[in-house]
Amino acid sequence: MDRSTTRLSLRVSPGASRSAVVGRHGDSWKLRVAAAPERGRANHALLDLLAETLHIPRAHVELVSGGAARDKVVVVHGMEPAQADQLLEAAAGVRTVV
């Protein structure tokens, strides 16, 4: 079993016109979700968006802090940080210069 995990710091804006990865926000990733911030809907939409963007099962994405805040921490099981960053950058349209 792959034991690698990635901890993502996120800045989330609920109630957007559509769900999307926007790009970097300091050391965090900025994401928008279309769901309203009520009864956990925005958090659920956030975890669904991350699972889809990172091409992993939803069960591998876990919200560990910030349930009622815009700033959240999510743990992604089974993925290295560099791979997660690469997929998030691609989703946001960010170009990395090497």
Secondary structure, 3 states (H helix, E strand, C coil): CCCCEEEEEEEEECCCCCCEEEEEECCEEEEECCCCCCCCHHHHHHHHHHHHHHCCCHHHEEEEECCCCCEEEEEEECCCHHHHHHHHHHHHCCCCCC
